[in-house]
C-alpha cells in the first residue's frame, strides 16, 4: 500500500479503491462537480499563495473551484509545510520532531469534501498526514500549480492597487544543484503581479526566545523546540524544558525514556486533556459537538469550568501532579497529551516552577530558595512569533504577537479584500477545515460574489474581539489568535452561505439533522449547501463511524464477545454530570431565546 500511496501514478487509484466499497464507487464519493479540470489561463485572475503546507494546498484548491489561477510558492522541495519532517532544522522553515502525532482526530481534521482513507489512523503520525495532503493535492489538480524551492521575499501593492487591488510579488528560486550554486552569486529576484495574495506560511516558523537571567552564562546546550528532532543524543542527560504547552509536553514525553531526568518548568501550570476520550473514541469528536457548544456558550461559566476541570482531573489529579493552575479551564488553551501523567508518575518527568536564574552548570527555580539544580541541556518550549518578513509594516503589523485581522483573515485597514491570511489562528479542534473555510470565503470575495463591511466596521469588530479574548484568556502569546471551533466554523461558513440550515434540515432530513446537531460537528456539514456543495457530504457524515473504526479493525472478535449486553449498556450511559450540564445549557438557551 505504501508504494501505491507514494507513487505519482497510483495515488488516485489507491484513494478511489479505498472508498469504492464504502460509498458505491468513486463517482458517488467525489461527485462530478468536485473534479477540477484543466482550464485555459486567459482571463483568469491570478492568486499568489505563499506557502505549500496544509493552508496553501487547500487555498489553491479553493481558487480552482472559483476558476482562479493559483500559483503556490513553496520555499522547500515538497509540500506539507509544518508537517513535512526534515532531519535538519532550517531557519525560516517550520519544523517538528520525528515522533509528532496530530492532536486532533482525522475525521475532525479533514477537508470538507475529502474524507481520510478508512485505513488511516484516527490520530495520524505526521508522515501519514502528509500522505493525506498529497492525495488531496493530486486529486484536485493542485500539484501542478506549486513552484518548489521558490521563496517569496517581498509583497507590495502594485502601482494600480488603488483601482485594482493587485499586488507585486517578488521571489527567488533557490538553487538546489551544486554546480549552479558554484556558478551563481545567488538567486536572482523576480517580480510578478497578482490579483490577490493568500498568506499561508503559518505561525510556527520563527521561535520566541525570551530572556532569562544568567542563561548566557550556562555552559550546557540551549535550543528551542523548533530544533528538536530525536532523543538519541540526549541519553543520560539532565534536561530542563521551559514551557508546558503542547510542544513542551511532547518533547518531555519523547525524552523521558532515555534521559536521566527531565525537568518541566511552568510559570502558571496548565490543564491537560487526553486524545483518548470516553470509551476510547477521539476526545475532540466529543468536545466539538453543537450540543456541547451550546453548553459552553449558555451554561454558567462556573459550571462549564467545573465540568471540564472534572473531565481533566478524571485522568489524573492536576493538584497532586503539581500542574494545577490558578486560572480556570477555559482561561487557557489546554495541553493535549496522553503520556505526560505516566512520565510524571514514573519519576522520569519532574514538574518545577518558574525559573529564577541560570548558573554556569544549572538552574535555580523561584520556589526553591537558592538551590541549584544541575543541568546538561535547556530546551525552550516558549512558542512562536507570528512574523511575515515579506510584508511591509504598512500592510500588516504585529505587536506583542497580536494580529490585527478581521475574523483572522483580512487586514481591516485595506480597502480591497485581495490580501488574506489563511490559517493564522489557534483552535481547540482541527485547523485544516478552518483553513479551507477561510480559503473558500476569500475566493468568493476575489470574484466579487461577496463584499466585506467597511474598514471602519471591520476595525471595530476586531477591537471587540480583542477585548473579548483578553477578558477570557490569561496573557500569553498562544492566546492572541484563539477561537472556539464550532463557533468559528459557523461564522466563516455563514459568510458565503455554507453554514448548514438546521431548521430546514429538521423538517426535510431528520436523520441528518440529528447527525449534525447531536453527533460530532464534522467538516462535511459545510458542504451540504452553499457554493460548491458536495453531493457526497451526507454519505460521508453517515459513514464517519466506519472510518473511525477502520484502523482499529485489526483482529476478528468472537461473535459472543463482540458486544455483550453490559458493553451496550456502558456505551449508552454517558457520565451523568455531562448530560445534566448539557441539559441545563439547553434549558438556559431556550429561556434566553423565548424570553
Legacy VTK file of the C-alpha trace (Angstrom):
# vtk DataFile Version 3.0
C-alpha trace
ASCII
DATASET POLYDATA
POINTS 595 float
0.000 0.000 0.000
2.849 2.403 0.797
4.276 2.154 -2.699
0.897 2.920 -4.184
0.395 5.928 -1.934
3.727 7.496 -2.776
3.714 6.602 -6.459
2.559 9.581 -8.517
0.510 7.495 -10.946
-1.082 5.373 -8.262
-2.314 7.993 -5.821
-5.796 8.436 -7.222
-6.181 4.720 -7.877
-5.413 3.975 -4.235
-7.763 6.630 -2.930
-10.647 5.638 -5.190
-10.287 1.936 -4.411
-10.226 2.657 -0.672
-13.739 4.083 -0.906
-15.387 2.120 -3.672
-16.774 -0.403 -1.180
-17.885 2.351 1.191
-19.757 4.863 -0.914
-20.615 2.905 -4.009
-17.815 3.869 -6.334
-15.565 6.830 -6.977
-18.190 8.935 -8.712
-20.595 8.827 -5.772
-17.790 9.817 -3.391
-16.482 12.862 -5.159
-19.310 13.852 -7.489
-18.693 15.248 -10.948
-18.927 18.792 -9.591
-15.794 18.280 -7.479
-13.352 17.148 -10.178
-11.256 20.170 -11.147
-10.480 20.178 -14.855
-7.606 21.980 -16.525
-8.734 25.371 -17.820
-7.117 27.944 -20.049
-5.185 30.728 -18.352
-6.567 33.588 -20.435
-8.749 35.941 -18.476
-8.354 34.123 -15.171
-7.395 36.085 -12.083
-4.015 35.027 -10.712
-3.609 34.406 -6.985
-0.226 34.167 -5.260
-0.219 31.664 -2.398
2.718 31.953 -0.006
3.401 28.520 1.450
2.726 24.963 0.312
1.559 23.460 3.589
-1.977 22.486 4.523
-3.254 26.072 4.196
-1.551 26.620 0.857
-2.770 23.374 -0.680
-6.410 23.872 0.287
-6.263 27.557 -0.697
-5.118 26.561 -4.173
-7.993 24.110 -4.436
-10.451 26.815 -3.345
-9.084 29.062 -6.096
-9.509 26.341 -8.713
-13.125 25.889 -7.642
-13.729 29.548 -8.460
-11.869 29.409 -11.804
-8.931 31.362 -10.418
-5.322 30.582 -11.306
-3.324 29.802 -8.152
0.457 29.976 -8.001
1.780 28.320 -4.837
5.234 29.479 -3.752
6.856 26.790 -1.599
10.380 27.513 -0.384
11.271 23.837 0.156
11.310 20.890 -2.247
7.995 19.283 -1.173
4.505 20.175 0.015
3.413 19.655 3.613
4.788 22.710 5.398
4.999 22.178 9.154
4.042 18.518 8.803
6.856 17.560 6.402
9.605 16.125 8.599
13.196 17.109 7.881
16.228 15.737 9.699
17.933 19.125 9.894
16.052 22.228 11.104
16.326 25.334 8.953
15.725 28.954 9.915
12.552 30.312 8.365
11.124 26.834 7.745
8.593 25.246 10.148
9.861 22.161 11.934
8.630 19.260 14.055
10.106 16.321 15.916
10.100 12.849 14.402
7.576 11.376 16.855
4.921 14.061 16.293
1.305 12.899 16.119
-1.548 15.256 15.285
-3.618 16.423 18.268
-6.994 16.270 16.508
-8.546 13.148 15.012
-8.729 12.552 11.272
-12.495 12.992 10.944
-12.439 16.366 12.706
-9.313 17.494 10.841
-10.048 16.588 7.234
-11.058 18.882 4.413
-14.802 19.110 3.915
-15.028 17.205 0.623
-12.166 14.742 1.037
-12.690 12.141 3.804
-9.497 10.459 5.001
-8.999 6.823 3.975
-10.576 4.284 6.288
-7.195 2.663 6.918
-5.558 5.847 8.183
-5.061 6.122 11.954
-7.508 8.273 13.888
-4.628 10.340 15.235
-2.227 10.440 12.342
1.542 10.454 12.515
2.962 13.426 10.623
4.068 11.195 7.735
0.528 9.866 7.278
-0.877 13.385 7.414
1.485 14.457 4.621
0.233 11.491 2.570
-3.288 12.802 3.045
-2.228 16.239 1.752
-0.545 14.580 -1.233
-3.695 12.632 -2.058
-5.754 15.803 -1.783
-3.402 17.841 -3.971
-3.238 15.108 -6.612
-6.976 14.576 -6.770
-7.923 18.224 -7.140
-5.124 19.131 -9.543
-3.214 21.356 -7.137
0.239 19.803 -7.561
0.932 21.316 -10.977
0.361 24.801 -9.570
3.143 24.540 -6.950
6.527 26.155 -7.563
9.001 24.360 -5.320
12.258 25.832 -3.991
10.797 29.303 -4.512
10.897 31.813 -1.671
8.742 34.939 -1.553
10.858 37.846 -0.352
8.562 40.851 -0.785
4.875 41.580 -1.319
3.895 45.189 -2.047
0.933 46.984 -3.533
1.189 47.337 -7.291
1.178 50.732 -8.968
-2.510 50.377 -9.824
-3.532 48.974 -6.421
-5.974 51.771 -5.641
-8.019 50.823 -8.705
-7.416 47.067 -8.950
-6.247 45.810 -5.541
-3.353 43.980 -7.218
-0.028 43.041 -5.629
3.566 42.771 -6.816
5.194 39.592 -5.520
8.981 39.320 -5.556
10.504 35.871 -5.193
13.768 33.991 -5.619
14.309 30.466 -6.877
16.532 28.524 -4.534
19.500 26.772 -6.118
19.463 23.048 -5.456
22.192 21.939 -7.845
25.772 22.100 -6.531
27.150 23.208 -9.897
24.666 26.058 -10.185
25.475 27.164 -6.657
29.161 27.386 -7.569
28.496 29.419 -10.719
25.868 31.848 -9.369
26.417 34.522 -6.768
22.897 33.990 -5.549
19.306 33.617 -6.662
18.013 36.330 -8.967
14.870 38.072 -7.667
11.878 38.098 -9.974
8.612 40.003 -9.672
5.135 39.131 -10.894
1.815 40.905 -10.450
-1.162 39.065 -8.955
-4.823 39.881 -8.461
-4.708 38.536 -4.926
-2.364 37.135 -2.277
-3.061 34.401 0.275
-0.523 34.279 3.098
-0.335 30.614 4.112
3.056 30.484 5.829
1.580 29.925 9.299
2.762 30.918 12.761
5.156 28.066 13.626
8.168 29.462 11.785
10.017 31.936 14.000
10.755 30.731 17.568
10.077 33.020 20.503
13.232 33.081 22.619
12.654 35.023 25.865
15.492 36.265 28.036
16.375 34.526 31.307
18.778 35.826 33.899
22.137 34.082 33.546
21.200 31.930 30.547
24.093 33.389 28.562
26.473 32.024 31.220
25.101 28.482 31.141
27.751 26.164 29.674
25.386 23.429 28.571
23.354 23.123 25.396
20.469 25.577 24.817
17.972 25.482 21.950
14.289 25.902 21.053
11.863 23.016 20.450
11.875 24.145 16.799
15.284 22.462 16.543
14.436 19.261 18.430
14.161 16.105 16.315
15.009 12.828 18.072
16.073 11.840 21.626
19.144 9.744 20.741
21.807 12.341 21.546
20.314 13.147 24.969
20.779 9.784 26.622
21.552 10.025 30.355
21.333 13.838 30.287
19.657 16.110 32.807
17.293 18.240 30.768
15.166 21.277 31.570
12.203 22.081 29.336
10.738 25.559 29.838
7.065 25.630 28.921
4.294 23.076 29.270
2.278 23.700 26.129
1.817 21.013 23.506
5.415 21.189 22.260
6.943 21.181 25.734
4.864 18.219 26.876
5.555 16.280 23.661
9.311 16.786 23.907
9.307 15.852 27.608
7.474 12.611 26.864
9.797 11.844 23.949
12.927 12.400 26.044
11.998 10.801 29.349
12.685 7.134 28.404
16.355 7.854 27.645
17.251 10.972 29.657
18.464 10.696 33.242
15.853 13.245 34.299
13.525 15.687 32.550
12.507 18.811 34.470
9.397 20.552 33.165
9.194 24.206 34.204
5.883 26.058 34.164
5.055 29.600 35.268
1.352 29.116 35.858
0.563 25.412 35.335
-1.868 24.058 32.767
-4.902 21.884 32.197
-4.191 18.658 30.331
-6.610 16.620 28.238
-6.041 13.313 26.524
-6.544 12.405 22.884
-8.390 9.312 24.063
-11.861 10.286 25.211
-14.914 8.471 26.570
-14.993 4.764 25.638
-11.692 5.139 23.819
-13.009 7.307 20.993
-11.184 10.515 19.993
-11.805 13.200 22.603
-12.267 16.037 20.128
-15.085 14.150 18.414
-16.987 14.636 21.677
-15.822 18.118 22.643
-16.689 19.662 19.273
-20.419 18.991 19.040
-23.198 21.513 18.682
-24.804 20.324 21.914
-21.544 20.717 23.816
-21.022 24.094 22.179
-24.446 25.223 23.422
-23.394 24.194 26.907
-20.142 26.157 26.581
-21.974 29.295 25.464
-25.090 29.380 27.625
-24.374 27.484 30.837
-22.978 29.476 33.781
-19.234 29.898 33.430
-18.584 28.250 36.801
-20.475 25.159 35.657
-18.627 24.968 32.341
-15.277 25.188 34.101
-16.346 22.662 36.726
-17.304 20.120 34.065
-14.088 20.488 32.070
-11.875 20.511 35.136
-13.599 17.353 36.351
-13.007 15.824 32.926
-9.287 16.709 33.022
-8.874 15.531 36.612
-10.518 12.216 35.762
-7.245 11.265 34.053
-5.054 12.452 36.938
-5.186 14.963 39.762
-3.643 18.177 38.480
-3.125 19.321 42.057
-1.347 16.127 43.056
0.870 16.259 39.952
1.649 19.952 40.598
0.192 21.113 37.285
-2.990 22.768 38.550
-3.044 26.457 37.589
-4.736 29.318 39.422
-6.884 30.138 36.404
-9.917 28.126 35.317
-10.078 25.602 32.487
-11.495 27.917 29.831
-8.970 30.680 30.523
-6.181 28.843 28.724
-5.744 26.626 25.685
-5.359 23.132 27.193
-2.307 20.964 26.675
-3.085 17.765 24.779
-1.036 14.767 25.869
-1.774 11.166 26.828
1.617 10.106 28.191
2.572 13.068 30.391
0.997 11.706 33.613
2.824 8.392 33.133
6.125 10.238 32.804
5.440 12.192 35.987
4.216 9.158 37.916
7.318 7.162 36.964
9.600 9.966 38.136
11.163 10.454 34.719
9.481 13.853 34.388
9.625 16.270 37.329
7.331 19.302 37.342
9.009 22.514 38.506
8.008 26.145 38.939
9.214 29.257 37.151
12.925 29.845 36.536
14.658 32.424 38.729
18.098 32.348 37.142
20.689 30.137 35.480
24.199 29.387 36.654
27.104 28.036 34.649
26.084 24.488 35.498
22.388 24.552 36.263
19.255 26.453 37.210
17.644 27.945 40.318
13.852 27.913 40.498
11.915 30.731 42.157
10.280 28.486 44.727
13.426 26.587 45.807
15.304 29.239 47.837
18.618 29.316 46.026
19.006 25.567 45.459
20.895 24.883 42.210
19.615 22.040 40.066
22.417 20.677 37.873
21.641 20.525 34.144
23.178 19.445 30.856
20.571 20.775 28.413
17.954 23.555 28.331
15.128 23.340 25.787
12.885 26.358 25.275
9.278 25.378 24.593
8.295 29.030 24.595
6.181 29.230 21.470
6.480 31.156 18.236
6.145 34.686 16.929
3.705 35.496 14.149
6.065 37.186 11.693
5.814 37.839 7.968
9.099 39.445 6.860
7.979 39.670 3.230
5.208 42.138 4.165
5.770 45.826 4.876
4.598 47.248 8.195
2.038 49.421 6.410
0.414 46.282 5.019
0.382 44.226 8.196
1.861 44.946 11.605
2.033 42.592 14.585
2.503 43.956 18.089
3.113 41.588 21.012
2.033 38.754 18.706
-1.407 40.333 18.294
-2.537 40.079 14.689
-4.937 42.827 13.639
-7.204 40.885 11.295
-10.931 40.841 10.619
-12.081 37.347 11.604
-8.391 36.284 11.495
-8.341 36.679 7.706
-8.339 40.267 6.405
-6.337 43.336 7.491
-9.203 45.719 8.283
-7.461 48.862 7.029
-7.003 47.660 3.437
-9.644 48.941 1.001
-9.601 45.800 -1.169
-10.173 42.199 0.060
-7.268 40.942 -2.041
-4.821 40.038 0.745
-5.810 37.260 3.126
-4.126 35.333 5.934
-5.089 31.671 5.906
-4.620 29.500 8.997
-3.371 32.219 11.323
-5.432 31.071 14.295
-5.491 28.512 17.087
-8.499 26.317 17.739
-9.392 23.565 20.170
-10.163 21.436 17.142
-8.943 20.732 13.628
-7.355 23.743 11.951
-7.405 22.326 8.402
-11.190 22.675 7.887
-10.943 26.257 9.167
-8.175 26.991 6.665
-10.382 25.621 3.921
-13.367 27.729 5.027
-11.194 30.843 5.010
-9.954 29.983 1.523
-13.479 29.468 0.207
-14.523 32.838 1.618
-11.563 34.612 0.014
-12.170 33.003 -3.389
-15.778 34.200 -3.342
-14.664 37.717 -2.439
-11.959 37.913 -5.094
-14.588 37.078 -7.719
-16.787 39.858 -6.313
-19.585 37.460 -5.395
-19.441 38.840 -1.858
-18.273 42.001 -0.162
-16.747 42.893 3.189
-18.010 45.508 5.655
-16.380 48.924 5.625
-12.866 49.306 7.011
-14.328 51.165 9.999
-16.739 48.323 10.775
-14.017 45.688 10.416
-11.688 47.591 12.739
-14.460 47.924 15.320
-15.174 44.194 15.056
-11.500 43.399 15.625
-11.333 45.624 18.706
-14.432 43.990 20.198
-12.976 40.545 19.518
-9.619 41.505 21.016
-11.320 42.765 24.188
-13.281 39.512 24.427
-10.094 37.435 24.152
-8.333 39.489 26.807
-11.254 39.071 29.194
-11.314 35.315 28.777
-7.701 34.168 28.420
-4.573 34.604 30.510
-1.928 36.823 28.923
0.113 34.565 26.653
1.497 34.518 23.104
-0.580 31.461 22.266
-3.875 33.194 23.057
-3.547 36.106 20.639
-5.433 34.326 17.836
-7.664 31.894 19.687
-11.180 30.830 18.642
-13.762 28.175 19.517
-14.070 25.582 16.745
-17.824 25.271 16.157
-18.494 28.994 16.513
-15.663 29.938 14.181
-16.576 27.387 11.521
-20.206 28.524 11.610
-19.197 32.173 11.447
-16.867 31.878 8.455
-19.109 29.455 6.568
-22.105 31.735 7.045
-20.211 34.473 5.202
-20.566 32.547 1.932
-23.741 30.560 2.584
-22.283 27.191 3.601
-23.412 27.069 7.231
-25.921 24.194 7.488
-29.548 25.258 7.843
-30.501 23.072 10.808
-34.097 24.284 10.985
-34.750 23.378 7.352
-32.852 20.129 7.821
-35.009 19.168 10.817
-38.115 19.082 8.630
-36.597 17.694 5.429
-33.965 15.221 6.636
-34.453 14.364 10.290
-31.721 11.708 10.372
-29.171 14.164 9.009
-30.337 16.826 11.452
-29.565 14.622 14.433
-26.172 13.771 12.938
-25.390 17.478 12.640
-26.852 18.575 15.957
-26.093 15.717 18.344
-23.008 13.988 16.957
-19.547 15.413 16.138
-19.614 18.638 14.134
-17.866 17.128 11.132
-16.340 19.326 8.403
-18.642 17.682 5.831
-21.517 19.714 7.323
-20.121 22.711 5.499
-20.514 21.068 2.075
-24.212 20.265 2.430
-25.244 23.601 0.933
-23.809 26.787 -0.497
-21.269 27.287 -3.284
-19.553 24.105 -4.447
-21.707 21.871 -2.277
-20.608 18.255 -2.421
-23.062 15.505 -3.301
-21.145 13.034 -1.111
-21.264 15.138 2.067
-24.326 13.462 3.567
-22.967 9.979 2.962
-19.592 10.965 4.408
-21.333 12.051 7.601
-23.398 8.891 7.849
-20.342 6.660 7.439
-17.987 8.504 9.793
-18.079 5.799 12.464
-16.998 3.166 9.962
-13.894 5.193 9.089
-13.242 5.774 12.795
-13.335 2.022 13.436
-11.394 1.173 10.271
-7.819 1.411 11.591
-8.854 -0.474 14.756
-10.316 -3.392 12.827
-7.118 -5.434 13.052
-8.380 -8.552 14.854
-11.552 -10.552 14.450
-13.563 -10.711 17.634
-15.543 -13.832 18.629
-19.248 -13.170 17.929
-20.234 -13.800 21.548
-17.736 -11.233 22.813
-18.095 -8.683 20.076
-20.669 -6.729 22.027
-22.030 -8.021 25.258
-25.160 -6.694 26.904
-23.023 -5.000 29.526
-20.912 -3.357 26.821
-24.018 -1.992 25.137
-25.248 -0.643 28.458
-21.947 1.089 29.210
-21.866 2.716 25.794
-25.403 4.004 26.185
-24.729 5.604 29.553
-22.655 8.765 29.461
-21.198 10.311 32.616
-24.254 11.754 34.339
-22.810 15.162 35.106
-22.090 15.750 31.404
-25.690 15.134 30.357
-27.033 17.208 33.232
-24.739 20.063 32.262
-25.828 19.916 28.628
-29.497 19.816 29.640
-29.005 22.895 31.828
-27.309 24.724 28.956
-30.090 23.913 26.503
-32.721 24.969 29.045
-30.980 28.299 29.636
-30.602 28.800 25.890
-34.307 28.190 25.312
-35.226 30.632 28.068
-32.925 33.221 26.501
-34.363 32.602 23.050
-38.014 32.636 24.110
-37.993 35.431 26.664
LINES 1 596
595 0 1 2 3 4 5 6 7 8 9 10 11 12 13 14 15 16 17 18 19 20 21 22 23 24 25 26 27 28 29 30 31 32 33 34 35 36 37 38 39 40 41 42 43 44 45 46 47 48 49 50 51 52 53 54 55 56 57 58 59 60 61 62 63 64 65 66 67 68 69 70 71 72 73 74 75 76 77 78 79 80 81 82 83 84 85 86 87 88 89 90 91 92 93 94 95 96 97 98 99 100 101 102 103 104 105 106 107 108 109 110 111 112 113 114 115 116 117 118 119 120 121 122 123 124 125 126 127 128 129 130 131 132 133 134 135 136 137 138 139 140 141 142 143 144 145 146 147 148 149 150 151 152 153 154 155 156 157 158 159 160 161 162 163 164 165 166 167 168 169 170 171 172 173 174 175 176 177 178 179 180 181 182 183 184 185 186 187 188 189 190 191 192 193 194 195 196 197 198 199 200 201 202 203 204 205 206 207 208 209 210 211 212 213 214 215 216 217 218 219 220 221 222 223 224 225 226 227 228 229 230 231 232 233 234 235 236 237 238 239 240 241 242 243 244 245 246 247 248 249 250 251 252 253 254 255 256 257 258 259 260 261 262 263 264 265 266 267 268 269 270 271 272 273 274 275 276 277 278 279 280 281 282 283 284 285 286 287 288 289 290 291 292 293 294 295 296 297 298 299 300 301 302 303 304 305 306 307 308 309 310 311 312 313 314 315 316 317 318 319 320 321 322 323 324 325 326 327 328 329 330 331 332 333 334 335 336 337 338 339 340 341 342 343 344 345 346 347 348 349 350 351 352 353 354 355 356 357 358 359 360 361 362 363 364 365 366 367 368 369 370 371 372 373 374 375 376 377 378 379 380 381 382 383 384 385 386 387 388 389 390 391 392 393 394 395 396 397 398 399 400 401 402 403 404 405 406 407 408 409 410 411 412 413 414 415 416 417 418 419 420 421 422 423 424 425 426 427 428 429 430 431 432 433 434 435 436 437 438 439 440 441 442 443 444 445 446 447 448 449 450 451 452 453 454 455 456 457 458 459 460 461 462 463 464 465 466 467 468 469 470 471 472 473 474 475 476 477 478 479 480 481 482 483 484 485 486 487 488 489 490 491 492 493 494 495 496 497 498 499 500 501 502 503 504 505 506 507 508 509 510 511 512 513 514 515 516 517 518 519 520 521 522 523 524 525 526 527 528 529 530 531 532 533 534 535 536 537 538 539 540 541 542 543 544 545 546 547 548 549 550 551 552 553 554 555 556 557 558 559 560 561 562 563 564 565 566 567 568 569 570 571 572 573 574 575 576 577 578 579 580 581 582 583 584 585 586 587 588 589 590 591 592 593 594
